[in-house]
Amino acid sequence: MTKHALYVPLKAKPGKEQELAAFLRSAVPLVNDEPGTVSWYAIQEGPSSFAIFDTFDDEDGREAHLTGKVAAALMAKADELLEKAPDIYKLEILADKLGK
């Protein structure tokens, strides 16, 4: 069972919604190269509200993701795309059901 997660809500600057969505879609190959990232989701919660939710088997995987290429690329674009710096919530998974 995966034990650790991250939830990172993102608020796009006005007029930057499509660029943020495109950035999130483009991050998939970078995440695929992270062996410690079990699952990764980029979601749209509203017209300008997005989020990243990802899971990890251990703290090392979570920390590797936080210092990895996706995080670096997001922070490099943060001033351009986001209303404010992202809040990062470290979560603990109590139970899960994963597809086959």
Gaussian input, Z-matrix of N, CA and C with variables (Angstrom, degrees):
# hf/3-21g

backbone

0 1
 N
 C     1     B1
 C     2     B2     1     A1
 N     3     B3     2     A2     1     D1
 C     4     B4     3     A3     2     D2
 C     5     B5     4     A4     3     D3
 N     6     B6     5     A5     4     D4
 C     7     B7     6     A6     5     D5
 C     8     B8     7     A7     6     D6
 N     9     B9     8     A8     7     D7
 C    10    B10     9     A9     8     D8
 C    11    B11    10    A10     9     D9
 N    12    B12    11    A11    10    D10
 C    13    B13    12    A12    11    D11
 C    14    B14    13    A13    12    D12
 N    15    B15    14    A14    13    D13
 C    16    B16    15    A15    14    D14
 C    17    B17    16    A16    15    D15
 N    18    B18    17    A17    16    D16
 C    19    B19    18    A18    17    D17
 C    20    B20    19    A19    18    D18
 N    21    B21    20    A20    19    D19
 C    22    B22    21    A21    20    D20
 C    23    B23    22    A22    21    D21
 N    24    B24    23    A23    22    D22
 C    25    B25    24    A24    23    D23
 C    26    B26    25    A25    24    D24
 N    27    B27    26    A26    25    D25
 C    28    B28    27    A27    26    D26
 C    29    B29    28    A28    27    D27
 N    30    B30    29    A29    28    D28
 C    31    B31    30    A30    29    D29
 C    32    B32    31    A31    30    D30
 N    33    B33    32    A32    31    D31
 C    34    B34    33    A33    32    D32
 C    35    B35    34    A34    33    D33
 N    36    B36    35    A35    34    D34
 C    37    B37    36    A36    35    D35
 C    38    B38    37    A37    36    D36
 N    39    B39    38    A38    37    D37
 C    40    B40    39    A39    38    D38
 C    41    B41    40    A40    39    D39
 N    42    B42    41    A41    40    D40
 C    43    B43    42    A42    41    D41
 C    44    B44    43    A43    42    D42
 N    45    B45    44    A44    43    D43
 C    46    B46    45    A45    44    D44
 C    47    B47    46    A46    45    D45
 N    48    B48    47    A47    46    D46
 C    49    B49    48    A48    47    D47
 C    50    B50    49    A49    48    D48
 N    51    B51    50    A50    49    D49
 C    52    B52    51    A51    50    D50
 C    53    B53    52    A52    51    D51
 N    54    B54    53    A53    52    D52
 C    55    B55    54    A54    53    D53
 C    56    B56    55    A55    54    D54
 N    57    B57    56    A56    55    D55
 C    58    B58    57    A57    56    D56
 C    59    B59    58    A58    57    D57
 N    60    B60    59    A59    58    D58
 C    61    B61    60    A60    59    D59
 C    62    B62    61    A61    60    D60
 N    63    B63    62    A62    61    D61
 C    64    B64    63    A63    62    D62
 C    65    B65    64    A64    63    D63
 N    66    B66    65    A65    64    D64
 C    67    B67    66    A66    65    D65
 C    68    B68    67    A67    66    D66
 N    69    B69    68    A68    67    D67
 C    70    B70    69    A69    68    D68
 C    71    B71    70    A70    69    D69
 N    72    B72    71    A71    70    D70
 C    73    B73    72    A72    71    D71
 C    74    B74    73    A73    72    D72
 N    75    B75    74    A74    73    D73
 C    76    B76    75    A75    74    D74
 C    77    B77    76    A76    75    D75
 N    78    B78    77    A77    76    D76
 C    79    B79    78    A78    77    D77
 C    80    B80    79    A79    78    D78
 N    81    B81    80    A80    79    D79
 C    82    B82    81    A81    80    D80
 C    83    B83    82    A82    81    D81
 N    84    B84    83    A83    82    D82
 C    85    B85    84    A84    83    D83
 C    86    B86    85    A85    84    D84
 N    87    B87    86    A86    85    D85
 C    88    B88    87    A87    86    D86
 C    89    B89    88    A88    87    D87
 N    90    B90    89    A89    88    D88
 C    91    B91    90    A90    89    D89
 C    92    B92    91    A91    90    D90
 N    93    B93    92    A92    91    D91
 C    94    B94    93    A93    92    D92
 C    95    B95    94    A94    93    D93
 N    96    B96    95    A95    94    D94
 C    97    B97    96    A96    95    D95
 C    98    B98    97    A97    96    D96
 N    99    B99    98    A98    97    D97
 C   100   B100    99    A99    98    D98
 C   101   B101   100   A100    99    D99
 N   102   B102   101   A101   100   D100
 C   103   B103   102   A102   101   D101
 C   104   B104   103   A103   102   D102
 N   105   B105   104   A104   103   D103
 C   106   B106   105   A105   104   D104
 C   107   B107   106   A106   105   D105
 N   108   B108   107   A107   106   D106
 C   109   B109   108   A108   107   D107
 C   110   B110   109   A109   108   D108
 N   111   B111   110   A110   109   D109
 C   112   B112   111   A111   110   D110
 C   113   B113   112   A112   111   D111
 N   114   B114   113   A113   112   D112
 C   115   B115   114   A114   113   D113
 C   116   B116   115   A115   114   D114
 N   117   B117   116   A116   115   D115
 C   118   B118   117   A117   116   D116
 C   119   B119   118   A118   117   D117
 N   120   B120   119   A119   118   D118
 C   121   B121   120   A120   119   D119
 C   122   B122   121   A121   120   D120
 N   123   B123   122   A122   121   D121
 C   124   B124   123   A123   122   D122
 C   125   B125   124   A124   123   D123
 N   126   B126   125   A125   124   D124
 C   127   B127   126   A126   125   D125
 C   128   B128   127   A127   126   D126
 N   129   B129   128   A128   127   D127
 C   130   B130   129   A129   128   D128
 C   131   B131   130   A130   129   D129
 N   132   B132   131   A131   130   D130
 C   133   B133   132   A132   131   D131
 C   134   B134   133   A133   132   D132
 N   135   B135   134   A134   133   D133
 C   136   B136   135   A135   134   D134
 C   137   B137   136   A136   135   D135
 N   138   B138   137   A137   136   D136
 C   139   B139   138   A138   137   D137
 C   140   B140   139   A139   138   D138
 N   141   B141   140   A140   139   D139
 C   142   B142   141   A141   140   D140
 C   143   B143   142   A142   141   D141
 N   144   B144   143   A143   142   D142
 C   145   B145   144   A144   143   D143
 C   146   B146   145   A145   144   D144
 N   147   B147   146   A146   145   D145
 C   148   B148   147   A147   146   D146
 C   149   B149   148   A148   147   D147
 N   150   B150   149   A149   148   D148
 C   151   B151   150   A150   149   D149
 C   152   B152   151   A151   150   D150
 N   153   B153   152   A152   151   D151
 C   154   B154   153   A153   152   D152
 C   155   B155   154   A154   153   D153
 N   156   B156   155   A155   154   D154
 C   157   B157   156   A156   155   D155
 C   158   B158   157   A157   156   D156
 N   159   B159   158   A158   157   D157
 C   160   B160   159   A159   158   D158
 C   161   B161   160   A160   159   D159
 N   162   B162   161   A161   160   D160
 C   163   B163   162   A162   161   D161
 C   164   B164   163   A163   162   D162
 N   165   B165   164   A164   163   D163
 C   166   B166   165   A165   164   D164
 C   167   B167   166   A166   165   D165
 N   168   B168   167   A167   166   D166
 C   169   B169   168   A168   167   D167
 C   170   B170   169   A169   168   D168
 N   171   B171   170   A170   169   D169
 C   172   B172   171   A171   170   D170
 C   173   B173   172   A172   171   D171
 N   174   B174   173   A173   172   D172
 C   175   B175   174   A174   173   D173
 C   176   B176   175   A175   174   D174
 N   177   B177   176   A176   175   D175
 C   178   B178   177   A177   176   D176
 C   179   B179   178   A178   177   D177
 N   180   B180   179   A179   178   D178
 C   181   B181   180   A180   179   D179
 C   182   B182   181   A181   180   D180
 N   183   B183   182   A182   181   D181
 C   184   B184   183   A183   182   D182
 C   185   B185   184   A184   183   D183
 N   186   B186   185   A185   184   D184
 C   187   B187   186   A186   185   D185
 C   188   B188   187   A187   186   D186
 N   189   B189   188   A188   187   D187
 C   190   B190   189   A189   188   D188
 C   191   B191   190   A190   189   D189
 N   192   B192   191   A191   190   D190
 C   193   B193   192   A192   191   D191
 C   194   B194   193   A193   192   D192
 N   195   B195   194   A194   193   D193
 C   196   B196   195   A195   194   D194
 C   197   B197   196   A196   195   D195
 N   198   B198   197   A197   196   D196
 C   199   B199   198   A198   197   D197
 C   200   B200   199   A199   198   D198
 N   201   B201   200   A200   199   D199
 C   202   B202   201   A201   200   D200
 C   203   B203   202   A202   201   D201
 N   204   B204   203   A203   202   D202
 C   205   B205   204   A204   203   D203
 C   206   B206   205   A205   204   D204
 N   207   B207   206   A206   205   D205
 C   208   B208   207   A207   206   D206
 C   209   B209   208   A208   207   D207
 N   210   B210   209   A209   208   D208
 C   211   B211   210   A210   209   D209
 C   212   B212   211   A211   210   D210
 N   213   B213   212   A212   211   D211
 C   214   B214   213   A213   212   D212
 C   215   B215   214   A214   213   D213
 N   216   B216   215   A215   214   D214
 C   217   B217   216   A216   215   D215
 C   218   B218   217   A217   216   D216
 N   219   B219   218   A218   217   D217
 C   220   B220   219   A219   218   D218
 C   221   B221   220   A220   219   D219
 N   222   B222   221   A221   220   D220
 C   223   B223   222   A222   221   D221
 C   224   B224   223   A223   222   D222
 N   225   B225   224   A224   223   D223
 C   226   B226   225   A225   224   D224
 C   227   B227   226   A226   225   D225
 N   228   B228   227   A227   226   D226
 C   229   B229   228   A228   227   D227
 C   230   B230   229   A229   228   D228
 N   231   B231   230   A230   229   D229
 C   232   B232   231   A231   230   D230
 C   233   B233   232   A232   231   D231
 N   234   B234   233   A233   232   D232
 C   235   B235   234   A234   233   D233
 C   236   B236   235   A235   234   D234
 N   237   B237   236   A236   235   D235
 C   238   B238   237   A237   236   D236
 C   239   B239   238   A238   237   D237
 N   240   B240   239   A239   238   D238
 C   241   B241   240   A240   239   D239
 C   242   B242   241   A241   240   D240
 N   243   B243   242   A242   241   D241
 C   244   B244   243   A243   242   D242
 C   245   B245   244   A244   243   D243
 N   246   B246   245   A245   244   D244
 C   247   B247   246   A246   245   D245
 C   248   B248   247   A247   246   D246
 N   249   B249   248   A248   247   D247
 C   250   B250   249   A249   248   D248
 C   251   B251   250   A250   249   D249
 N   252   B252   251   A251   250   D250
 C   253   B253   252   A252   251   D251
 C   254   B254   253   A253   252   D252
 N   255   B255   254   A254   253   D253
 C   256   B256   255   A255   254   D254
 C   257   B257   256   A256   255   D255
 N   258   B258   257   A257   256   D256
 C   259   B259   258   A258   257   D257
 C   260   B260   259   A259   258   D258
 N   261   B261   260   A260   259   D259
 C   262   B262   261   A261   260   D260
 C   263   B263   262   A262   261   D261
 N   264   B264   263   A263   262   D262
 C   265   B265   264   A264   263   D263
 C   266   B266   265   A265   264   D264
 N   267   B267   266   A266   265   D265
 C   268   B268   267   A267   266   D266
 C   269   B269   268   A268   267   D267
 N   270   B270   269   A269   268   D268
 C   271   B271   270   A270   269   D269
 C   272   B272   271   A271   270   D270
 N   273   B273   272   A272   271   D271
 C   274   B274   273   A273   272   D272
 C   275   B275   274   A274   273   D273
 N   276   B276   275   A275   274   D274
 C   277   B277   276   A276   275   D275
 C   278   B278   277   A277   276   D276
 N   279   B279   278   A278   277   D277
 C   280   B280   279   A279   278   D278
 C   281   B281   280   A280   279   D279
 N   282   B282   281   A281   280   D280
 C   283   B283   282   A282   281   D281
 C   284   B284   283   A283   282   D282
 N   285   B285   284   A284   283   D283
 C   286   B286   285   A285   284   D284
 C   287   B287   286   A286   285   D285
 N   288   B288   287   A287   286   D286
 C   289   B289   288   A288   287   D287
 C   290   B290   289   A289   288   D288
 N   291   B291   290   A290   289   D289
 C   292   B292   291   A291   290   D290
 C   293   B293   292   A292   291   D291
 N   294   B294   293   A293   292   D292
 C   295   B295   294   A294   293   D293
 C   296   B296   295   A295   294   D294
 N   297   B297   296   A296   295   D295
 C   298   B298   297   A297   296   D296
 C   299   B299   298   A298   297   D297

   B1=1.4567
   B2=1.5164
   B3=1.3117
   B4=1.4606
   B5=1.5264
   B6=1.3196
   B7=1.4518
   B8=1.5130
   B9=1.3048
   B10=1.4630
   B11=1.5269
   B12=1.3306
   B13=1.4695
   B14=1.5175
   B15=1.3089
   B16=1.4620
   B17=1.5197
   B18=1.3082
   B19=1.4583
   B20=1.5174
   B21=1.3362
   B22=1.4579
   B23=1.5276
   B24=1.3437
   B25=1.4654
   B26=1.5301
   B27=1.3255
   B28=1.4652
   B29=1.5245
   B30=1.3104
   B31=1.4728
   B32=1.5289
   B33=1.3307
   B34=1.4658
   B35=1.5232
   B36=1.3193
   B37=1.4583
   B38=1.5204
   B39=1.3296
   B40=1.4696
   B41=1.5328
   B42=1.3155
   B43=1.4595
   B44=1.5209
   B45=1.3294
   B46=1.4683
   B47=1.5333
   B48=1.3269
   B49=1.4599
   B50=1.5262
   B51=1.3179
   B52=1.4658
   B53=1.5252
   B54=1.3354
   B55=1.4652
   B56=1.5266
   B57=1.3356
   B58=1.4604
   B59=1.5283
   B60=1.3158
   B61=1.4614
   B62=1.5310
   B63=1.3174
   B64=1.4711
   B65=1.5278
   B66=1.3254
   B67=1.4566
   B68=1.5310
   B69=1.3227
   B70=1.4640
   B71=1.5255
   B72=1.3145
   B73=1.4782
   B74=1.5299
   B75=1.3154
   B76=1.4693
   B77=1.5209
   B78=1.3193
   B79=1.4625
   B80=1.5294
   B81=1.3238
   B82=1.4690
   B83=1.5328
   B84=1.3298
   B85=1.4737
   B86=1.5320
   B87=1.3146
   B88=1.4606
   B89=1.5258
   B90=1.3193
   B91=1.4638
   B92=1.5268
   B93=1.3149
   B94=1.4648
   B95=1.5264
   B96=1.3255
   B97=1.4633
   B98=1.5300
   B99=1.3176
   B100=1.4627
   B101=1.5336
   B102=1.3186
   B103=1.4642
   B104=1.5284
   B105=1.3182
   B106=1.4588
   B107=1.5100
   B108=1.3390
   B109=1.4552
   B110=1.5221
   B111=1.3335
   B112=1.4628
   B113=1.5216
   B114=1.3253
   B115=1.4639
   B116=1.5176
   B117=1.3324
   B118=1.4628
   B119=1.5160
   B120=1.3091
   B121=1.4593
   B122=1.5214
   B123=1.3046
   B124=1.4593
   B125=1.5228
   B126=1.3249
   B127=1.4621
   B128=1.5227
   B129=1.3306
   B130=1.4536
   B131=1.5202
   B132=1.3277
   B133=1.4613
   B134=1.5244
   B135=1.3078
   B136=1.4537
   B137=1.5159
   B138=1.3374
   B139=1.4657
   B140=1.5319
   B141=1.3268
   B142=1.4640
   B143=1.5270
   B144=1.3334
   B145=1.4648
   B146=1.5239
   B147=1.3199
   B148=1.4482
   B149=1.5202
   B150=1.3075
   B151=1.4583
   B152=1.5231
   B153=1.3095
   B154=1.4614
   B155=1.5205
   B156=1.3322
   B157=1.4573
   B158=1.5118
   B159=1.3192
   B160=1.4511
   B161=1.5130
   B162=1.3390
   B163=1.4601
   B164=1.5278
   B165=1.3431
   B166=1.4661
   B167=1.5189
   B168=1.3300
   B169=1.4601
   B170=1.5249
   B171=1.3262
   B172=1.4654
   B173=1.5271
   B174=1.3037
   B175=1.4632
   B176=1.5289
   B177=1.3228
   B178=1.4634
   B179=1.5246
   B180=1.3269
   B181=1.4610
   B182=1.5157
   B183=1.3227
   B184=1.4647
   B185=1.5261
   B186=1.3042
   B187=1.4647
   B188=1.5240
   B189=1.3357
   B190=1.4681
   B191=1.5248
   B192=1.3222
   B193=1.4642
   B194=1.5338
   B195=1.3179
   B196=1.4717
   B197=1.5203
   B198=1.3166
   B199=1.4622
   B200=1.5310
   B201=1.3387
   B202=1.4575
   B203=1.5178
   B204=1.3236
   B205=1.4664
   B206=1.5247
   B207=1.3259
   B208=1.4648
   B209=1.5276
   B210=1.3252
   B211=1.4690
   B212=1.5234
   B213=1.3193
   B214=1.4653
   B215=1.5283
   B216=1.3295
   B217=1.4641
   B218=1.5233
   B219=1.3321
   B220=1.4635
   B221=1.5206
   B222=1.3090
   B223=1.4649
   B224=1.5353
   B225=1.3165
   B226=1.4648
   B227=1.5251
   B228=1.3377
   B229=1.4685
   B230=1.5303
   B231=1.3234
   B232=1.4642
   B233=1.5281
   B234=1.3167
   B235=1.4734
   B236=1.5197
   B237=1.3113
   B238=1.4601
   B239=1.5277
   B240=1.3460
   B241=1.4598
   B242=1.5251
   B243=1.3293
   B244=1.4615
   B245=1.5193
   B246=1.3396
   B247=1.4605
   B248=1.5140
   B249=1.3333
   B250=1.4654
   B251=1.5218
   B252=1.3070
   B253=1.4602
   B254=1.5282
   B255=1.3202
   B256=1.4679
   B257=1.5273
   B258=1.3270
   B259=1.4555
   B260=1.5158
   B261=1.3197
   B262=1.4557
   B263=1.5194
   B264=1.3274
   B265=1.4585
   B266=1.5203
   B267=1.3165
   B268=1.4605
   B269=1.5211
   B270=1.3312
   B271=1.4496
   B272=1.5172
   B273=1.3202
   B274=1.4528
   B275=1.5298
   B276=1.3003
   B277=1.4616
   B278=1.5277
   B279=1.3042
   B280=1.4610
   B281=1.5273
   B282=1.3235
   B283=1.4631
   B284=1.5165
   B285=1.3063
   B286=1.4640
   B287=1.5252
   B288=1.3099
   B289=1.4636
   B290=1.5148
   B291=1.2873
   B292=1.4453
   B293=1.5231
   B294=1.3247
   B295=1.4617
   B296=1.5173
   B297=1.3122
   B298=1.4729
   B299=1.4820
   A1=109.90
   A2=115.67
   A3=119.70
   A4=108.02
   A5=116.49
   A6=120.52
   A7=114.06
   A8=117.34
   A9=121.04
   A10=110.41
   A11=115.56
   A12=120.33
   A13=109.67
   A14=113.93
   A15=122.72
   A16=108.04
   A17=115.47
   A18=121.94
   A19=106.16
   A20=115.75
   A21=121.31
   A22=108.76
   A23=117.55
   A24=119.26
   A25=110.41
   A26=115.43
   A27=122.42
   A28=108.99
   A29=116.62
   A30=121.86
   A31=107.45
   A32=116.10
   A33=121.25
   A34=110.43
   A35=115.80
   A36=120.35
   A37=108.47
   A38=117.59
   A39=119.14
   A40=111.07
   A41=115.15
   A42=121.16
   A43=114.36
   A44=118.07
   A45=121.77
   A46=112.94
   A47=116.79
   A48=120.79
   A49=112.47
   A50=116.81
   A51=120.06
   A52=111.71
   A53=116.23
   A54=119.21
   A55=111.36
   A56=116.49
   A57=119.35
   A58=110.07
   A59=117.37
   A60=120.71
   A61=110.69
   A62=116.89
   A63=120.97
   A64=111.01
   A65=116.74
   A66=120.12
   A67=110.15
   A68=116.41
   A69=119.74
   A70=111.16
   A71=116.95
   A72=119.91
   A73=111.14
   A74=116.09
   A75=120.24
   A76=112.67
   A77=118.40
   A78=121.48
   A79=113.44
   A80=117.84
   A81=121.12
   A82=112.79
   A83=120.48
   A84=118.60
   A85=112.93
   A86=117.40
   A87=120.04
   A88=110.74
   A89=116.49
   A90=120.74
   A91=110.15
   A92=116.85
   A93=119.95
   A94=112.11
   A95=117.07
   A96=121.70
   A97=112.93
   A98=117.92
   A99=121.83
   A100=109.84
   A101=118.25
   A102=119.76
   A103=113.64
   A104=118.57
   A105=121.06
   A106=114.99
   A107=117.27
   A108=120.92
   A109=108.33
   A110=115.92
   A111=121.43
   A112=110.50
   A113=116.83
   A114=120.96
   A115=108.88
   A116=115.64
   A117=121.44
   A118=107.88
   A119=116.08
   A120=121.62
   A121=109.64
   A122=116.65
   A123=122.84
   A124=105.21
   A125=116.82
   A126=120.73
   A127=110.49
   A128=114.95
   A129=121.30
   A130=107.15
   A131=115.38
   A132=121.57
   A133=112.52
   A134=117.12
   A135=122.63
   A136=108.64
   A137=118.65
   A138=121.15
   A139=114.41
   A140=117.83
   A141=120.33
   A142=112.47
   A143=116.18
   A144=121.46
   A145=110.43
   A146=115.30
   A147=123.41
   A148=107.99
   A149=117.04
   A150=120.52
   A151=109.42
   A152=113.80
   A153=122.08
   A154=106.45
   A155=115.85
   A156=121.94
   A157=107.01
   A158=117.37
   A159=120.52
   A160=110.59
   A161=115.19
   A162=120.52
   A163=110.71
   A164=112.96
   A165=120.94
   A166=109.39
   A167=116.73
   A168=120.79
   A169=111.75
   A170=116.88
   A171=119.48
   A172=110.63
   A173=114.83
   A174=121.18
   A175=111.62
   A176=117.68
   A177=120.06
   A178=111.41
   A179=117.13
   A180=120.70
   A181=111.80
   A182=116.14
   A183=120.06
   A184=110.39
   A185=117.35
   A186=120.51
   A187=111.72
   A188=116.74
   A189=119.96
   A190=110.31
   A191=116.41
   A192=119.92
   A193=110.70
   A194=116.81
   A195=120.56
   A196=112.54
   A197=117.71
   A198=121.11
   A199=111.53
   A200=116.75
   A201=121.69
   A202=113.95
   A203=114.64
   A204=122.35
   A205=113.59
   A206=118.29
   A207=120.18
   A208=109.90
   A209=116.10
   A210=120.13
   A211=110.61
   A212=117.13
   A213=120.65
   A214=111.05
   A215=117.01
   A216=120.35
   A217=110.89
   A218=117.37
   A219=120.30
   A220=110.72
   A221=117.31
   A222=119.80
   A223=111.01
   A224=117.71
   A225=120.78
   A226=111.50
   A227=117.17
   A228=122.24
   A229=112.56
   A230=118.34
   A231=122.02
   A232=112.48
   A233=118.49
   A234=120.44
   A235=111.98
   A236=116.78
   A237=121.83
   A238=112.67
   A239=117.37
   A240=121.02
   A241=115.39
   A242=117.88
   A243=121.22
   A244=113.15
   A245=115.52
   A246=120.50
   A247=112.19
   A248=116.76
   A249=121.34
   A250=108.59
   A251=116.00
   A252=120.22
   A253=108.95
   A254=117.46
   A255=119.38
   A256=112.23
   A257=115.38
   A258=121.82
   A259=106.97
   A260=116.65
   A261=121.52
   A262=107.88
   A263=115.85
   A264=121.72
   A265=109.20
   A266=115.93
   A267=121.54
   A268=107.30
   A269=115.62
   A270=122.20
   A271=110.79
   A272=115.43
   A273=121.85
   A274=107.69
   A275=117.14
   A276=122.96
   A277=108.81
   A278=115.64
   A279=121.05
   A280=112.71
   A281=116.91
   A282=122.05
   A283=107.75
   A284=116.13
   A285=118.82
   A286=111.32
   A287=114.77
   A288=123.08
   A289=105.94
   A290=116.96
   A291=121.75
   A292=109.51
   A293=114.90
   A294=119.47
   A295=110.80
   A296=115.08
   A297=119.90
   A298=112.12
   D1=136.43
   D2=173.18
   D3=-68.76
   D4=143.59
   D5=-173.60
   D6=-116.80
   D7=-22.06
   D8=-173.01
   D9=-125.24
   D10=151.23
   D11=179.61
   D12=-147.14
   D13=165.48
   D14=170.95
   D15=-128.27
   D16=141.07
   D17=171.41
   D18=-127.67
   D19=122.20
   D20=-175.21
   D21=-129.19
   D22=95.19
   D23=176.19
   D24=-72.16
   D25=142.89
   D26=-177.59
   D27=-131.93
   D28=132.43
   D29=177.97
   D30=-115.06
   D31=115.99
   D32=-179.00
   D33=-72.38
   D34=144.29
   D35=170.27
   D36=-64.45
   D37=151.39
   D38=177.15
   D39=-54.65
   D40=131.52
   D41=-179.85
   D42=84.44
   D43=-4.22
   D44=-178.35
   D45=-108.08
   D46=9.85
   D47=-176.60
   D48=-59.61
   D49=-47.20
   D50=-178.42
   D51=-67.41
   D52=-36.12
   D53=178.19
   D54=-66.92
   D55=-39.25
   D56=177.99
   D57=-66.12
   D58=-43.37
   D59=177.66
   D60=-59.50
   D61=-43.57
   D62=179.08
   D63=-64.54
   D64=-40.46
   D65=177.32
   D66=-59.99
   D67=-47.25
   D68=-178.72
   D69=-61.44
   D70=-42.12
   D71=177.25
   D72=-62.04
   D73=-37.85
   D74=-177.27
   D75=-72.39
   D76=-12.80
   D77=-177.51
   D78=-79.92
   D79=-12.71
   D80=-175.53
   D81=-54.54
   D82=-47.47
   D83=179.80
   D84=-61.23
   D85=-34.02
   D86=178.58
   D87=-66.75
   D88=-42.08
   D89=179.63
   D90=-68.57
   D91=-36.52
   D92=178.80
   D93=-60.22
   D94=-24.17
   D95=179.28
   D96=-85.41
   D97=1.20
   D98=-179.57
   D99=-98.91
   D100=103.72
   D101=-176.77
   D102=-65.06
   D103=-24.44
   D104=-178.54
   D105=-85.73
   D106=-7.26
   D107=178.51
   D108=-91.72
   D109=111.75
   D110=-176.56
   D111=-76.41
   D112=-48.28
   D113=177.78
   D114=-142.29
   D115=152.10
   D116=-177.50
   D117=-146.48
   D118=128.43
   D119=-179.92
   D120=-129.67
   D121=132.21
   D122=168.55
   D123=-108.53
   D124=124.24
   D125=-174.39
   D126=-127.72
   D127=155.97
   D128=172.93
   D129=-111.73
   D130=120.96
   D131=-176.54
   D132=-96.05
   D133=-19.46
   D134=-179.23
   D135=-169.07
   D136=-174.97
   D137=-175.91
   D138=-54.26
   D139=-39.38
   D140=179.54
   D141=-125.73
   D142=10.45
   D143=-178.75
   D144=-108.05
   D145=125.26
   D146=-179.19
   D147=-128.82
   D148=172.01
   D149=174.89
   D150=-160.57
   D151=159.80
   D152=171.41
   D153=-118.63
   D154=133.28
   D155=173.86
   D156=-129.46
   D157=126.49
   D158=179.65
   D159=-141.95
   D160=158.42
   D161=-175.81
   D162=-128.50
   D163=156.70
   D164=-174.39
   D165=-146.33
   D166=147.56
   D167=176.98
   D168=-74.46
   D169=-29.72
   D170=-176.07
   D171=-146.94
   D172=170.08
   D173=-178.59
   D174=-65.49
   D175=-33.05
   D176=178.57
   D177=-61.12
   D178=-41.74
   D179=177.53
   D180=-63.83
   D181=-41.48
   D182=179.50
   D183=-64.72
   D184=-45.09
   D185=-179.99
   D186=-65.96
   D187=-37.20
   D188=177.18
   D189=-62.29
   D190=-39.13
   D191=178.34
   D192=-66.12
   D193=-42.57
   D194=-179.13
   D195=-64.26
   D196=-24.19
   D197=179.29
   D198=-108.21
   D199=11.85
   D200=-175.36
   D201=-90.63
   D202=-169.39
   D203=-173.60
   D204=-68.35
   D205=-36.26
   D206=-179.61
   D207=-65.41
   D208=-47.64
   D209=179.47
   D210=-60.95
   D211=-43.16
   D212=179.66
   D213=-63.31
   D214=-42.62
   D215=179.78
   D216=-66.01
   D217=-40.48
   D218=178.69
   D219=-63.81
   D220=-44.73
   D221=-178.95
   D222=-66.92
   D223=-31.70
   D224=177.53
   D225=-66.84
   D226=-27.77
   D227=-179.16
   D228=-101.26
   D229=-4.10
   D230=-171.80
   D231=-56.26
   D232=-47.89
   D233=-178.43
   D234=-62.08
   D235=-32.64
   D236=-178.54
   D237=-78.89
   D238=-39.37
   D239=-170.19
   D240=-103.93
   D241=-27.20
   D242=-169.86
   D243=-109.36
   D244=145.41
   D245=176.47
   D246=-65.55
   D247=-32.88
   D248=178.12
   D249=-152.46
   D250=165.23
   D251=177.60
   D252=-59.02
   D253=142.41
   D254=-177.20
   D255=-68.29
   D256=141.49
   D257=168.39
   D258=-84.45
   D259=138.06
   D260=-178.72
   D261=-116.71
   D262=118.22
   D263=-179.99
   D264=-105.41
   D265=119.50
   D266=175.25
   D267=-89.74
   D268=119.79
   D269=-176.20
   D270=-114.33
   D271=155.97
   D272=173.25
   D273=-111.83
   D274=130.85
   D275=-178.01
   D276=-85.93
   D277=126.08
   D278=179.88
   D279=-90.13
   D280=-34.42
   D281=179.48
   D282=-158.45
   D283=156.52
   D284=178.44
   D285=-150.92
   D286=164.60
   D287=170.14
   D288=-138.47
   D289=118.10
   D290=-179.05
   D291=-109.80
   D292=145.09
   D293=175.90
   D294=-68.70
   D295=167.93
   D296=-178.51
   D297=-87.01

